[in-house]
């Protein structure tokens, strides 16, 4: 909604914080939700779900491999070193030209 300008960022953060304050048991750390939200804003992503994958990779200290070129371009263009594009690697793990 923020990307589409249906809701300003301040109100969106307030809504997110209210949601996280609800008595709902989450199976992931709350910091993951906050980081995914930050990444979505930073990368101008209209949906947060893509950013949960990148936030999880950060949390686990691992790489994120994706076939989603638009997401890859948005994240790699912002110096996110944990993201890799599947089509750029061959079966043996070496980079393709």
C-alpha distances in whole Angstrom, upper triangle without the diagonal:
4,6,5,6,5,5,8,9,12,11,8,12,13,12,12,16,16,16,18,20,21,24,23,25,23,25,23,24,21,21,20,17,16,18,15,12,14,15,11,11,15,14,11,10,7,9,11,13,15,15,17,20,20,20,23,25,25,26,29,30,30,28,26,27,24,25,21,22,19,18,22,22,18,20,24,23,22,25,24,27,27,25,28,27,29,31,32,35,38,39,41,38,40,37,38,38
4,5,5,6,5,6,6,9,9,7,10,12,12,12,15,17,16,18,21,22,25,24,26,24,26,24,24,21,20,19,16,15,16,14,11,12,13,10,8,12,12,9,10,8,10,11,14,16,15,17,20,20,19,22,24,24,25,28,29,29,28,25,27,25,25,22,22,19,18,21,21,17,18,22,21,19,23,22,26,25,24,27,27,29,31,32,34,38,39,41,38,39,37,37,37
4,5,8,8,9,9,13,13,11,13,16,15,15,18,20,19,21,24,25,28,27,28,26,27,25,25,23,22,20,18,17,17,15,12,13,13,9,8,11,10,7,7,6,9,11,14,14,14,17,19,19,19,22,24,23,25,28,28,28,26,24,25,22,23,19,19,16,15,18,18,14,16,20,18,17,21,20,24,24,22,25,24,27,28,29,32,35,37,39,36,37,34,34,34
4,5,8,10,11,14,14,12,15,18,16,17,20,21,21,23,25,26,29,28,30,28,29,27,28,25,25,23,20,20,20,18,15,16,16,13,12,15,14,10,10,7,11,13,16,17,17,20,22,22,22,25,27,27,28,31,32,31,30,27,27,25,25,21,21,18,17,21,20,17,19,23,21,21,24,24,27,27,25,27,27,29,30,31,34,37,39,41,38,39,36,36,36
4,5,6,9,12,12,11,14,16,15,16,19,20,20,22,25,26,29,28,30,28,30,29,28,26,25,24,21,20,21,19,16,17,17,14,12,15,15,12,13,10,13,15,18,19,19,22,24,24,24,27,29,28,30,32,33,33,32,29,30,28,28,24,24,21,20,24,23,19,21,25,23,22,26,25,29,29,28,30,30,32,33,34,37,40,42,44,41,42,39,39,39
4,7,10,12,11,10,14,15,13,15,18,18,18,21,23,24,27,26,29,27,29,28,28,25,25,24,21,20,22,20,16,18,19,16,14,18,18,14,14,11,13,15,18,20,20,22,25,25,25,27,30,29,30,33,34,34,33,30,31,29,29,26,26,23,22,26,25,22,24,27,26,25,28,28,31,31,29,32,31,34,35,36,39,42,43,46,43,44,41,41,42
4,7,8,7,6,10,11,10,12,15,15,16,18,20,21,25,24,27,25,28,26,26,22,22,22,19,18,19,18,14,16,17,14,13,16,17,14,14,12,14,15,18,20,19,21,24,24,23,26,28,28,28,31,33,33,32,30,31,29,30,26,27,24,22,26,25,22,23,27,26,24,27,27,30,30,29,32,32,34,36,37,39,42,44,46,43,44,41,42,42
4,6,6,6,9,10,11,12,14,16,17,19,20,22,25,25,28,26,28,26,25,22,22,22,19,17,18,18,14,14,16,14,11,15,16,13,15,13,15,16,19,21,19,21,24,24,23,26,28,27,28,31,32,33,32,30,31,30,31,27,28,24,23,26,25,21,23,26,25,23,26,25,29,29,28,31,32,35,36,37,39,43,44,46,43,44,41,42,42
4,6,5,6,9,10,10,12,14,15,16,18,20,24,24,25,24,26,24,22,19,18,18,16,13,15,14,11,11,13,11,9,12,14,12,13,13,14,14,17,19,17,18,22,21,19,23,25,23,24,28,28,29,29,27,29,27,29,26,26,23,21,24,23,20,20,23,22,20,23,22,26,26,26,29,30,33,34,35,37,41,42,44,40,41,39,40,40
4,5,5,6,9,10,11,12,14,15,17,19,23,23,25,24,26,24,22,19,18,19,16,14,16,16,12,12,16,14,12,14,17,15,17,16,17,16,20,21,19,20,24,23,21,24,27,25,25,29,30,31,31,29,32,30,32,29,30,26,24,27,27,23,23,26,25,23,25,25,28,28,28,32,33,36,38,38,40,44,45,46,43,44,42,43,43
4,5,5,6,9,10,10,12,14,15,17,21,21,24,22,25,24,22,19,19,20,16,15,17,17,13,14,17,15,13,17,19,17,17,16,17,16,19,21,20,21,24,24,22,25,28,26,26,30,31,32,32,30,32,31,33,29,30,27,25,28,28,24,25,28,28,25,28,27,31,30,30,33,34,36,39,39,41,45,46,47,44,45,43,44,45
4,5,5,6,9,10,11,12,14,16,19,19,21,20,22,21,20,16,17,17,13,12,14,13,10,11,14,12,11,14,16,14,14,13,13,12,16,18,16,17,21,21,19,22,24,23,23,27,28,29,29,27,29,27,29,26,27,24,22,25,25,22,22,25,25,23,25,24,28,27,26,30,30,33,35,36,38,41,42,44,41,42,40,41,42
4,5,5,6,9,10,10,12,14,18,18,20,18,21,19,17,14,14,14,11,9,12,12,9,10,13,12,11,14,16,15,15,15,14,13,16,18,16,16,20,19,17,20,23,21,21,25,26,27,27,26,28,27,29,27,28,25,22,25,25,22,21,25,25,22,24,23,26,26,26,29,30,33,35,36,38,41,42,43,40,41,39,41,42
4,5,5,6,9,10,10,13,16,17,19,19,22,20,19,15,15,17,13,12,15,15,12,13,17,16,14,17,20,19,19,18,17,16,19,21,19,19,23,23,20,23,26,24,24,27,29,30,31,29,32,31,33,30,31,28,26,28,29,25,25,29,28,26,28,26,30,29,29,33,34,36,39,39,41,44,45,46,43,45,43,44,45
4,5,5,6,9,10,11,15,15,18,17,20,19,18,14,16,16,13,12,15,15,12,14,17,15,15,18,20,18,18,16,15,14,17,20,18,18,22,22,20,22,25,24,24,27,29,30,30,28,31,29,31,28,30,27,25,28,29,25,25,29,29,26,29,27,30,29,29,32,33,35,37,39,40,43,44,45,42,44,42,44,45
4,5,5,6,9,10,14,13,15,14,17,15,14,11,12,12,9,8,12,11,9,11,14,13,13,16,18,17,16,15,14,12,14,17,15,14,18,19,16,18,21,21,20,23,25,26,27,25,27,26,28,26,28,25,22,25,26,23,22,26,26,24,26,24,27,26,26,29,30,32,35,36,37,40,41,42,39,41,39,41,42
4,5,5,6,9,12,13,15,14,17,15,14,10,11,13,10,9,12,13,11,13,16,16,15,18,20,20,19,19,17,15,17,20,17,17,20,20,18,19,23,21,20,23,25,27,28,26,29,29,31,29,31,28,25,28,29,26,25,28,28,26,27,25,28,27,27,31,32,34,37,38,39,42,43,44,41,43,41,43,44
4,5,5,7,10,11,14,14,18,17,16,12,14,16,12,12,16,16,14,16,19,18,18,21,23,22,21,20,19,17,19,22,20,19,23,23,21,22,25,24,23,26,29,30,31,29,32,31,33,31,33,31,28,30,32,28,28,31,32,29,31,29,32,30,30,34,35,37,40,41,42,45,45,47,44,46,44,46,47
4,5,5,9,9,11,11,15,14,14,11,13,14,10,11,15,14,13,16,18,17,18,21,22,21,20,19,17,15,16,19,18,16,20,21,19,20,23,23,21,24,27,28,29,27,29,29,31,28,31,29,26,28,30,27,26,30,31,28,30,28,30,28,28,32,33,34,37,38,39,42,42,44,41,43,42,44,45
4,5,8,8,10,9,12,12,11,7,10,11,8,9,13,13,12,15,17,17,18,20,22,22,21,20,18,15,16,19,17,15,19,20,17,18,21,20,18,21,24,26,27,25,28,28,30,28,31,29,26,28,30,27,25,29,30,27,28,26,28,26,27,30,32,33,36,37,38,41,41,42,39,42,41,42,44
4,6,8,10,11,15,14,13,10,13,14,12,12,16,17,15,18,20,20,21,23,25,25,24,23,21,19,20,23,21,19,22,23,20,21,24,23,21,24,27,29,30,29,32,32,34,32,34,32,29,32,33,30,29,32,33,30,32,29,32,30,31,34,36,37,40,41,42,45,45,46,43,45,44,46,48
4,6,9,10,14,15,14,12,15,16,14,15,18,18,17,20,23,22,23,26,27,27,25,24,22,19,20,23,22,20,23,25,22,22,26,25,23,26,29,30,31,30,33,32,34,33,35,33,30,33,35,32,31,34,35,33,34,31,34,32,32,35,36,38,41,42,43,45,45,47,44,46,45,47,49
4,7,9,13,14,14,13,16,17,15,17,20,20,20,23,25,25,26,28,30,30,28,27,24,22,22,25,24,21,24,26,23,23,27,26,24,26,29,31,32,31,33,33,36,34,37,35,32,35,37,34,33,36,37,35,36,33,35,33,33,36,38,39,42,43,44,46,46,47,44,47,46,48,50
4,6,10,12,12,11,15,15,13,16,19,18,18,21,23,23,24,27,28,28,26,25,22,19,19,22,21,18,21,23,21,20,24,24,22,24,27,28,29,28,30,30,32,31,34,33,30,32,34,32,30,34,35,33,34,31,33,30,31,33,35,36,39,40,41,43,42,44,41,44,44,45,48
4,7,9,10,10,14,14,13,16,18,18,19,22,23,23,25,27,28,29,26,26,22,20,19,22,21,18,20,22,19,18,22,22,19,21,24,26,27,26,29,29,31,30,33,32,29,31,34,32,30,33,35,33,33,30,32,29,29,32,33,34,37,39,39,41,40,41,39,42,42,44,46
4,5,7,8,11,11,10,13,15,15,16,19,20,20,22,24,25,25,23,23,20,17,16,18,17,14,16,18,16,15,18,19,16,18,21,22,24,22,25,25,28,27,30,29,26,27,30,28,26,29,31,29,30,26,28,25,25,28,30,30,34,35,35,37,37,38,35,38,38,40,42
4,7,9,12,10,11,14,15,15,17,20,20,21,23,25,25,26,24,24,20,17,15,18,17,13,15,17,15,13,16,17,14,15,19,20,21,20,23,23,26,26,29,28,25,26,29,28,25,28,31,29,29,25,26,23,24,26,28,28,32,33,33,35,34,35,33,35,36,38,40
4,6,8,7,8,11,12,12,14,16,17,18,20,21,22,23,21,22,18,15,14,16,14,11,12,14,11,9,13,14,11,12,16,17,18,18,20,21,24,24,26,26,22,24,27,25,22,25,27,25,25,22,23,20,21,23,25,26,30,31,30,33,32,33,30,33,33,35,38
4,5,5,7,9,10,11,13,15,16,17,19,20,22,23,22,22,20,16,15,17,15,12,14,14,11,10,13,13,10,12,15,17,19,18,22,23,26,25,28,27,23,24,27,25,22,25,27,24,24,21,22,20,21,24,27,28,31,32,32,34,34,35,32,34,34,36,39
4,5,5,7,9,10,11,13,15,16,17,19,20,21,20,21,18,14,15,17,14,12,14,15,11,12,15,14,12,14,17,19,21,20,23,24,27,26,28,27,23,25,27,24,22,25,27,24,24,21,23,21,22,25,28,29,32,33,33,36,36,37,34,36,36,38,40
4,5,5,6,8,10,10,12,14,15,16,18,20,19,20,18,14,15,16,13,11,13,13,9,10,13,11,9,13,15,17,19,18,22,23,26,24,26,25,21,22,25,22,19,22,24,21,21,18,20,18,20,23,26,27,31,31,31,34,35,35,32,34,33,36,37
4,5,5,6,8,10,10,12,14,15,16,18,16,18,15,11,11,13,10,7,10,10,6,7,10,9,8,11,13,15,16,15,18,19,22,21,23,22,18,19,22,19,17,20,22,19,19,16,18,16,17,20,22,24,27,28,28,31,31,32,29,31,30,33,34
4,6,5,6,9,10,11,13,14,15,16,15,15,13,9,10,12,9,7,11,11,8,10,13,12,11,14,17,18,18,17,20,20,23,21,23,22,18,20,22,19,17,21,22,20,21,18,20,18,19,22,24,25,29,29,30,33,33,34,31,33,32,34,36
4,6,5,6,9,10,11,12,14,15,15,16,14,10,12,14,10,10,13,12,9,11,14,13,12,15,17,19,19,18,22,22,24,22,24,22,19,20,22,19,17,20,21,18,19,17,20,18,19,23,25,27,30,30,31,34,35,36,33,34,33,35,36
4,5,5,6,9,10,10,12,14,13,15,14,10,11,12,8,8,11,9,6,9,11,9,9,13,14,15,16,15,18,19,22,20,21,20,16,17,19,16,14,17,18,15,16,13,16,15,16,19,21,24,27,27,28,31,32,33,29,31,29,31,33
4,5,5,6,9,10,10,12,10,12,10,6,8,8,5,5,8,7,5,8,11,10,11,14,15,16,15,14,17,16,19,17,19,17,13,15,17,14,12,16,17,15,16,13,16,14,14,18,19,22,24,25,26,29,30,31,28,30,28,30,31
4,5,5,6,9,10,10,10,11,9,6,9,10,7,8,12,11,9,12,14,13,14,17,18,19,19,17,20,19,21,19,20,18,15,17,18,15,14,17,18,16,17,15,18,17,17,21,22,24,27,28,29,32,33,35,31,33,31,32,34
4,5,5,6,9,10,10,12,12,9,12,12,9,10,13,11,9,13,14,13,14,17,18,19,18,17,20,20,22,20,20,18,15,17,17,14,12,16,16,13,15,13,16,16,16,20,22,24,27,27,29,32,33,34,31,32,30,32,33
4,5,5,6,8,8,11,10,8,10,9,6,9,10,8,8,11,12,11,13,16,16,16,16,14,17,16,18,16,17,14,11,13,14,10,9,12,13,10,12,10,13,13,13,16,18,21,23,23,25,28,30,31,27,28,27,28,29
4,6,5,6,5,7,7,5,9,8,6,9,11,10,10,13,15,14,16,19,19,19,18,16,17,16,18,15,16,13,10,13,14,10,10,14,14,12,14,13,16,16,15,18,18,21,23,24,26,29,31,32,29,30,28,29,30
4,6,5,7,9,10,9,12,12,10,12,15,13,13,16,17,16,18,21,21,22,21,19,21,19,21,18,18,15,13,15,15,11,11,15,14,12,15,14,18,18,17,20,21,24,26,26,29,32,34,35,32,32,30,31,32
4,6,8,11,12,11,14,13,10,13,15,12,12,16,16,15,17,20,20,20,19,17,19,19,20,18,17,14,12,14,13,9,9,12,11,8,11,11,15,15,15,18,19,23,25,24,27,30,32,33,30,30,28,29,29
4,5,9,10,10,12,10,9,12,13,11,12,16,16,15,18,20,20,19,18,16,17,16,17,14,14,11,9,10,10,6,6,10,9,7,11,10,14,14,13,16,16,20,21,21,24,27,29,31,27,28,25,26,26
4,6,9,10,13,11,10,14,15,14,15,18,19,18,21,23,23,23,21,18,20,18,19,15,15,11,10,13,12,8,10,13,12,11,14,14,18,18,16,19,19,22,23,24,26,30,32,33,30,31,28,28,29
4,5,7,9,8,8,11,13,12,13,16,17,17,20,22,22,21,19,17,18,15,16,13,13,10,8,11,11,8,10,13,13,13,16,14,18,17,15,18,17,20,22,23,25,28,30,32,29,30,27,28,28
4,7,9,9,10,13,15,15,16,18,20,20,22,24,25,24,22,19,20,17,18,14,15,12,11,14,15,12,13,17,17,16,19,18,21,21,19,21,20,22,24,25,28,31,32,34,31,32,30,30,31
4,6,7,8,10,12,13,14,16,18,18,20,22,23,22,21,17,18,16,17,14,15,13,11,14,15,13,14,17,18,17,20,18,21,20,18,20,19,21,23,25,27,30,31,33,30,31,30,30,31
4,6,5,7,9,10,10,12,15,15,16,18,20,20,18,16,17,15,17,14,16,14,11,14,16,13,13,17,18,16,19,16,19,17,16,19,19,21,23,25,26,29,30,32,29,31,29,30,31
4,5,5,7,9,10,11,13,15,15,17,19,18,17,14,15,13,15,13,15,14,11,14,16,14,14,17,19,18,20,17,19,17,15,17,18,19,22,23,24,27,28,30,27,29,28,28,30
4,5,6,7,9,10,12,13,15,16,17,16,14,11,12,10,12,9,12,11,7,10,13,11,10,14,15,15,16,14,16,14,12,14,14,16,18,19,21,24,25,27,24,25,24,25,26
4,5,5,6,8,10,10,12,14,15,14,13,10,13,12,14,12,14,12,9,11,13,11,9,13,14,13,14,12,14,12,11,14,15,17,20,21,22,25,26,28,24,26,24,26,27
4,5,5,6,9,10,10,12,14,13,13,11,13,13,15,14,16,16,12,14,16,14,12,16,18,16,17,14,16,13,13,15,17,18,21,22,23,26,26,28,25,27,26,27,29
4,5,5,6,9,10,11,12,11,10,7,9,9,13,12,14,14,11,12,15,14,12,14,17,16,16,12,14,11,10,12,14,15,18,19,20,22,23,24,21,23,22,24,26
4,5,5,6,9,10,10,9,8,6,9,10,13,12,14,14,10,10,13,12,9,11,14,13,12,9,10,8,7,11,13,15,18,18,19,22,23,24,21,22,21,23,25
4,5,5,6,9,10,10,10,9,13,14,17,16,18,17,13,14,16,14,11,14,16,14,14,11,12,10,11,14,16,18,22,22,22,25,26,27,24,25,24,26,28
4,5,5,6,8,8,9,9,12,13,17,17,19,19,15,15,18,17,14,16,19,17,17,13,14,10,11,14,17,18,21,22,22,25,24,25,22,24,24,26,29
4,5,5,6,5,6,6,10,12,15,16,17,18,14,14,17,16,13,14,17,16,14,11,11,7,9,11,14,15,19,19,19,22,22,22,19,21,21,23,25
4,5,5,6,8,9,13,15,18,18,19,19,16,15,17,16,13,14,17,14,13,10,10,7,10,13,16,18,22,21,21,24,25,25,21,23,22,25,27
4,6,8,10,11,15,17,21,21,22,22,19,18,21,19,16,18,20,18,17,13,14,11,13,16,19,21,25,24,24,27,27,27,24,26,25,28,30
4,5,9,10,14,16,20,21,22,23,19,19,22,21,17,18,22,20,18,14,14,11,13,15,19,20,23,23,22,24,24,24,21,23,24,27,29
4,7,10,13,16,20,21,22,23,19,18,20,20,16,16,20,18,16,12,11,8,11,14,17,19,22,21,20,23,23,23,19,21,21,25,27
4,7,10,13,17,18,19,20,17,15,19,19,15,15,19,18,15,12,10,7,9,11,14,15,19,18,17,19,19,19,16,18,18,21,24
4,6,10,13,15,16,17,14,12,15,16,12,12,16,15,13,10,8,4,6,7,10,12,15,14,14,16,17,17,14,15,15,18,20
4,6,10,11,13,14,11,10,13,14,11,11,15,15,14,10,9,6,5,6,9,10,13,13,13,16,17,18,14,16,16,18,20
4,7,9,11,13,11,9,13,14,12,12,15,16,15,12,11,8,6,5,6,6,10,10,10,13,14,15,12,14,13,15,18
4,5,8,10,8,7,11,12,11,12,15,16,16,13,13,11,7,6,5,6,9,10,11,14,15,17,14,16,15,16,18
4,6,9,9,8,11,13,13,13,16,18,18,16,16,14,10,9,6,5,7,10,11,13,14,17,15,16,15,15,17
4,6,5,6,9,10,11,12,14,16,17,15,16,14,11,10,7,9,10,12,14,17,18,21,18,19,17,17,19
4,5,5,6,8,10,10,11,14,15,14,15,14,11,10,7,9,9,10,13,16,19,21,18,19,16,15,16
4,5,5,6,9,10,10,13,15,14,16,15,12,12,10,13,13,14,17,20,22,25,22,22,19,19,19
4,5,5,6,8,10,11,13,11,13,13,9,10,9,12,14,14,17,20,22,24,21,22,19,20,20
4,5,5,6,8,10,11,9,10,10,7,7,6,10,11,11,14,17,19,21,18,18,16,16,17
4,6,5,6,8,10,10,12,13,9,10,9,12,13,13,16,19,22,23,20,20,17,17,17
4,6,5,7,9,9,12,13,10,12,12,15,16,16,19,22,25,26,23,23,20,20,21
4,5,5,7,5,8,9,7,10,11,14,16,15,18,21,23,25,21,21,19,20,20
4,5,5,5,7,8,7,8,9,13,15,13,16,19,22,23,19,19,16,17,17
4,6,7,10,12,10,12,13,16,17,16,18,22,25,26,22,22,18,19,19
4,6,9,11,11,13,15,18,20,18,21,25,27,28,24,24,21,22,22
4,6,9,9,12,14,18,19,17,19,23,25,25,22,21,19,20,21
4,6,6,10,12,16,18,16,18,21,23,24,20,20,18,20,21
4,6,8,11,14,17,15,16,19,21,21,17,17,15,18,19
4,7,10,13,16,14,15,18,19,19,16,17,15,18,20
4,7,10,13,12,13,16,18,18,15,16,14,16,18
4,6,9,8,9,12,14,15,12,12,11,12,14
4,6,6,8,11,13,15,12,12,10,11,13
4,5,6,8,10,12,10,11,10,10,13
4,6,7,10,12,11,11,9,8,10
4,7,10,12,9,9,6,5,8
4,7,8,6,6,5,5,9
4,5,5,6,6,6,10
4,5,8,10,10,14
4,6,9,10,14
4,7,9,13
4,7,10
4,7
4
